[in-house]
Amino acid sequence: MNKVNVFLSPNKVIFGNGTASQVGKEAQQFRAKKALIVTDKGVVKAGLLAGVQDSLKEQKIGFDIFDKVEAEPPAANVDEGAQMASANGADIVIGVGGGSSMDVAKGIAIMAKNKGKILDYAGTDLVPQRGLPRILLTTTAGTASEVTRTIVIMDEKRTLKMAVHSNYALADVAIVDPLLTLSLPPKVTADTGVDALVHAIETYVAMSTTPFSEVLALEAIRLIAENLPTAYAKGENIAARYNMSLGATMAGMAFTGGGLGAVHALSNALGVKYHLSHGRANAVMLPYVVDYNKIGSLRKYAAIAQAMGENTEKLTPYQAAEKLVSSIFRLLEIVNIPARLSDYGITEADIPALVEGGMKISRLFVPNPRNLTEDDVRNIYTKAL
């Protein structure tokens, strides 16, 4: 009760079906004349920029498109985009896409007004100047980067994911339009949906969590567990997509102030070395880390089980926490996410490299509800084989 709790979020969050059409009016509030739209070629091909472009045209705001964002984006994506923004006289950045596009857009907005390269600011609160205004529109229900203060980029020279944490990375306006997620294929729906679930679960049990985070996270867990199977099975189900978008947004707001944990630490090596998507890597590690962690926060894991629809009324907290592990495995099976590392070609010979990669992110062990040693990390990976 003596802890100081901080809640961080974008200046404005606009949520609802059809809200992508408001991007032009929001950009006009910044007296923007020239926007740089940051996205990837998949979003362009899917036609998801049309509404954004029309909205900008209605407000007579010019725009250029930077569509070179890559999955697990290299730092060079940000630096190249920032050069384009400066050269073309952009006075606002509009990100459209998944987590990678959100991160690159935030980085471009910062680097358009700061010297050097984005990796110069890896760490916490190292960015000296605010950067360009940024409006972020997500096309997935997963990373929630549009509402966080974190930018994740790849340092290709060191083959290491790096993070920039800064309040200057928070969106000026985050627009969450569930209709933009209707065309997501089932696999991406599953990966991003479980990624959002991981955010909510990890921040709910984190030692660094806050009362704000707990409230948002528990409701996010309920929404995602209830709606992900339907969104996976019937992508055009607007109600399921709406609730998934709401859950992912709430989970993002929760972990921005509440922190993450060992799932993210141990999934990192899977993305870097074995090229699993961020969401898929988190999904695979989730049940094994929860199984390991459960004795560190039994009552909270029991509450998560209840939020995921399990009947825990006559169970002890330990029994409920064990039931949660089974519930997570069942959800992964429903959305066709294989939950064994061996399903992805990983063998026992790969364990030492995984342990080394996981230990590089050991800073995330600090808020984790149970301490981990290198042997513990090895045992978790081995159990996940």
N, C-alpha and C positions, 0 to 999 in steps of 0.2 A: 504493500500500500504506500510505501515511501518512495517508490520508483516514479521518475518523471516519464510520462508517456507522451509520445509525439505522433501525430497523424499527418501524413503527407499525401497530397493528391494533386491532380491538375487544377488549374485555376477554374476550369469549367468542364463538366462532363455532360454531354448531350446523349441521351440514350432513348432509343425507340425505333420502330419500323419506319423507314423512309427518311431518317434524319440526315443521310448523306447529302440530301439536296440543300442542306443549310450551310454547306462549307463556304459558298461564295459570300453569303451575308456575314458569316463569322470572319472571313478574311477581310471584308470591307471594314470591320470594326478596327482593324489595325492600319487602315488607310493603305492597304497593299495595292501596288500597281503591277507587280510581276512576281509570280509564284514559281517555285521549283517543285514539281510533283515528283516524289521519290517513291519508286515501286520496283517490281520485278516483271520480267517478260511474261510470266504466267498470268499475272493480274491483268496485264494489257491484253493478252490473248483471250482471256475470259470476258472481256468487255466491261470490266468493273470500273473503269475510269470514266465511262461515258457520262454518268450523272455528275461526277465531280467536275468534269470539263464544262458541261452545260451550265452548272451552277456558277462557275467562275466567269464564263462568258456573259451570263446575265448581269453580272456586276461590273462588266467591262474590265476584268482583271486578266492580264496576259499570263501565259505560263509556258514553261519548258518542261520536258519530261526526262528525268534520269531513271532509266529502267534497267540498270546494270546490277541491281542488288542480287547477291548470291545467298544461297542457304549457308548458315553458319558464316556470316559475312566476314571477309578479311578486312583488316583495317584500311587497306587500300581503297575499298569501296567508299568509305567515308571521305578520305582525303581527296579522291577524284571528284566526288560529288560536290564537295566544298569549293573546289576550284571552279567547277561549272557554275555554281551559285554565284560566286564572286564575279566571274567573267561575264555572266549574262545579266548582272544587275538584279538578281532576285532579292526581294525584301521580305519574303515569307517562305517557309518550307511547309509543304503539305505531304505527309506520308500516307500511303495507301497500300495495305497489304497485311502480311502476317508479321510475326515478331521480328524477323530479319529486316524487313522494310521499315518497321517502326524504329528499330535501333539505329539503322543507317540514317534515317531522316533526322532523328534527334542529334546524331553525331554531326551531320552536315550543318544543321542549324547552329550548333556550337562552334564548329571550326570555321564557319563563314566569318566569324568575328573574333576569333582567337588565333594566335600565332602557333606555328609548329604543326605537329601531326597529332591525330587523335590519341595515339598510344602514349603521348607525352602526359596525358591527363588520366591514365589508368590509376585507379585508387579512389579515395574518398574525398570529395570537396576540394579538388585541385583545379577546377575550371575557374579562371579569373573573371571572365566576362559572360554576360547572359547569352549572347548570340541572337540569331534571328527569331522572330515569332514562329511558332510551330503549331500546326493543326494536324492531328493524327486520326486516321480512320482505319480501324482494324477490319480485316476480311476473314478473320478466324475467331474462334472462341477458345483461346488457349493461353498464350504467353502473357497477355494483358500488358504488353510493353507500353501501350498507349497511355496507361495510367501510372507507370512507375518512373522512378528517378534513375534507372540503371540502363546503361548501354553495354551490350555484350558484343565484343568483336574478337576476331582471331588474329593473334600475333603469329603470322605464318613462319617467321624466322625461327621462333622458339616452339612452334606447334603447340601453342597454349592459348586457351581462351582467356581474355582479359576483360575486366569490367571497369567502366567509368561510372561512379556514383556521384551525382550532383543534382541539386535542386534545379539547376539550369537545364537539366534533361527532362524535367516535367513538362508535359504539354501545356500550352496556353489554352488549347481547346482539344479535348478528346471526344470524338464522335463515334459512338458505338451503334451501328445500324445492323440489327440482326439479319435484315434482308440481304446484306452483302455476303452472308455466310451460306446462303441456300445452295450455292453451286459447289461447295466443298465436297470432294469425293469422300467415300466412307473411311478410307485409311487415314486421311488427314483429319477428318472429324474425330476419329478415335484417338490419334496421337495428340492432337491439340487439346482435346477434351480431358484426357487423363493428365496431361501436363497441368491444366488448371486445377484438377483435383489434387495433384501433388502440392501445388502452391498452398492450397487451403489447408491440407492436412499438416504440412510442415510448419506453417506459421502458427496454427492452432496449438501445437504442442511445444513450440520453441520456447527456450528459456527467455528469449528476448521479446516475446509476444506482448501485446498491449490489450487493454479491454476493448478498444476499437477493433483490433485485428481479430480477436476471438469471436466477437459478434458477427462480423462480416464473413469470417472463414467458415463458421459452422453452418450458416445459411447457404454459403457457396457449395459446401459439401453436399447438402441436401438437394440443392437444385441440380447439380451435376450428376450425382448418382441416380436421380430420378429421371433425368431427361437425356443423358448421353445414349443409352440404348436406342431410344426412339429416334434421335437425331442421326444415329448411325444407320438404323434400319430404313428410315424414310427421310432423306435429306431435305425434302421440300416441306416437311412438317414445320410450319411457321411457329407454332407454339413451343415446340421442342427447341428450335433454333433460338427463339426469344429467351427462353429460360437458360439455355447454355451460355448465351452472350451475357446475360445478367450474372450468372454464376461466375464466369471467367473474370468479368470486370470486378466483382466483389472480391474474388480471390486475389487479384492483382493489387487492389487497394489494401487488402489485409497484409500481404507480405511486404509491401513497400515500407511499412512501419514495424512489422512484426518479425521479419527475418525468415530464413530458410534453414536447411539442415543437411543431414548426411545423404539423403537421396540425391540432392543436387551435386554434392561432392563426389559421390561414387559414380554418378551417371556421366560426369564430365569426360572421363577417359573413353567411354564408349562412343561419344560423339567425335572426339578428337582423333582417336586411333582407328576406330572401326566404322566411323561414318554413319552411325545411327542418328536419326534426327533427335533434336533435343527432347521432344515430347516422348518419342519411343524409348529413348534411353532412360528417362525418368520413370516411364511406365514399367519397364522391366525390373528396375531396382526397387520400386515402391514396396511390394509385399515383403521382400526380404529385409529391408531396412525397418519397416514397421514391426516385423516379427522380432527383430533384434531390439528395437527401441522400447517395446511395449511396457517392460517393467519400470521404465523411467518415468512413465506418466500414465499409469493404468486407468485412472478415472477419465482422463481426457480421451484416451483411445476408446474407452467404453462409450463415451458420448459420441464419438465419431461413428462407431458402429451403429448406434441408434439413429444418427442422422442419415446413414446410408440405408436405412430401412430394416435393420435387424431388430428382432424382438429380444431385448436384453433385460426384460423386467425381472426375471427370476435368476439371473446370472450374477455371479461375482464380477467385480471389475476385471479380474484376470481372465475369466471365462469369456466376457464380452470382448476384451481385447483380442483374444485368440479367434473369436468369431469374426472380428474385423479382418484379420488376415485372410480367412477363407472368403469373405465377401469381396475383397479386392481381387483375389485370384478369379473368382466367378465373373466379376465385371470385365476383367481383361479377356477372359474366354468369350464372353458375349460379344465384345467388339473386335474379336479376332486378333488380339495382340499376344503372340507367343511369349510366355513368361520365363523361358529358360535362355541363358546366354548361349548355350549350345545350338539353339534354334537359329542363331545368327552367325554360325561358323566359328564361334569362340571355343577354344579348347583349354585344357588344364595348363598347357604350355604358355598360354597368354596371361595367366593369373599374375605373375610377377610384374608385367608391364601395367596391368590394370591397377594393382596395388600402388605402384609408383605414381601413376596418374591420379589416383584418388587421394593420396597423401599430399599432393601438390595443392589441393583445395582444402586442406585440414582446417583452415580458418572457419569453415562451416561446421566443424565439429563442436565449436564453442557453444552456439545456441542449441545444438542438438540435445534432446532430453536424456540421452545416455552417452557417456564418454566412450571413445573408440581408440584403441591402440592399433598399431600396424597389423598385429595378429588378428584383431577383430575384423579389420577391413578384409584381410585375406580370407577369413572364414565366411564372411558374407558373400564375397564373390564366388567362393567355392560352392557354397550352398546354392547359389543362383545358377550354377552350371547345369 
